[in-house]
């Protein structure tokens, strides 16, 4: 009885190792390929280029800089830092522009910084004024 | 009147703390004379929360905008049932509803014979844990999240309910989630009490089985309804996006489901006693964690929730609850004996529980990744949906495979029922073969479909035998697994084989997607009750040119929500390929932009979901005592 118990424990330990090894591999590969830095514009401007290949950038749309493309879907605009308005980055985006996108909107863009310093966005999201509670409660 | 409601919250707080304190003193002095008095306190707490909820509902229905909550979430144009549903539109209201669910489930449990049969000391400990929770809720409501704040002078009209919430989903999805979170409280408190006092009489999972199963069903239904709502109405383009808000509700479900499976081992074999106390308690605590995640503002989600001041109190409460649980589990009685060979039904159930728990842990860490990565990184890092799909889907597939094999394993070692196994695997081969034949050839979904097919046929075979009294599997369990298999088929097709295209169309122009031709019949603006809309009417034709369906998605701008647009999607429902359309807007030259996707077998998820949420209720009735040993 004691021997089978011990044998069973060993087998459970072995299976657990196998299982955790597989999960560990999945997580490791996921982390190396699917993780993105979350940055503000000002932070992105001081990061080294190698870290800017795949990032998520937070900021607001600088007024008067929205330009629709000559053809197709998309938009280009300047994204300014939420705290330091002097820090901006030019963003080019191809795809459907969300309805809530406008001057001064808080937006999130995902993509990479090109060598020329412009941001090429694959995803453009506007931060929706919260689902359950409205912002600016006093206004 | 609202001062009275606030006083009721204070009353619930005082009654909870006093009762818990009295029970604690009694156990300290090894006395049980106070049980009768302590028991009475739950009536006070339930009544207080009940009346307070009643007053809030009254305010909502009466359009009393002097109440800040009413003014924030309703307006004059809102229909009555949405006014009632606004009860849980905001944080204070939803916390009150949750507290009410907990209090009422406690009161219901106190009425049962199972409760009456508990030894007096266990009762006292049960109430200590229970009142600690209701006391915490009352404190939270009274100090940090008071639904009865008033405004002077009262405005003429409220700010209105967010149009996204004006949907039947709103009436059912949030309360089901909270009933789920709340329903786990009673089983957890009895489990902890038995952990402290030792097990005299029937074990907690039998005395509270009705609460546990019902809570699980509520939570399952709540999550699936949320997915359906997101898919059908919110126009977020899918039923599951791995958003922090969605993940938060999934974590308690995963831990709770793991618990259901390890409990089978305990019920049949008396093993894993301490693990189960730990797991049921974690299930309850993770419900609080879910709230912490969405309410504390710790995670930056696209669907930013209002940042409330409840984050810190929730964190402290969870820390205490976790510490208490660990101590109790550490010092409670061990179960009998060790586990059988892994290649047995016991082993399969263990593996199932491991997978559920590791999924919960991964989702927890991944959701918190922006916070965790701060430890070594200068800027927070986040994980996108691809990460979850890459890591979680293989685990879910493994889970399906284990599920397909488990019923045919013996409790000790090896397969018991080889005929059944062969039949089930044949079912799997047929389904996977069909998918292959229809050129759905990706390996990973194929494995899932194989396993799902084996579960489908296997469950049917077992159900037939159950009806002939030839197996001890219960119909509730089999029906639930059948539902899981249907969901799995739906996900394995609709996930990897979804096709989405953005189409820019003029009236009369058409475009091709998959085997369908989409033609813009007409587009135009108009006015609804309290909104302006832009509507596109699209004709969908199949390859032979016959009209399959006409869909008219809209983009709406509500009067009360200036500057915001809301998508009203339209779906040509089908059990095969579903056509899903939403209007994105106009492009720079005035052409209409629509997003059209082809979603194969999505409906199967909803059918499976109905199975999963309703059929387990068949298991509510406890078995006769003679039947109990065979599980």
Interface residues (C-beta under 8 A of the other chain):
Chain A: X4 X5 X8 X9 X11 X12 X15 X16 X19 X22 X23 X26 X27 X29 X30 X31 X33 X34 X35 X36 X37 X38 X39 X43 X47 X56 X58 X68 X69 X72 X73 X95 X96 X97 X99 X100 X102 X108 X110 X125 X127 X128 X129 X130 X131 X132 X133 X134 X135 X137
Chain B: X72 X89 X90 X91 X159 X162 X164 X165 X245 X300 X302 X303 X304 X305 X306 X308 X338 X339 X340 X341 X342 X347 X350 X351 X354 X358 X362 X369 X370 X373 X377 X379 X380 X381 X382 X383 X384 X386 X387 X390 X391 X394 X395 X502 X504 X555 X563 X564 X565 X584 X585 X587 X588 X593 X595
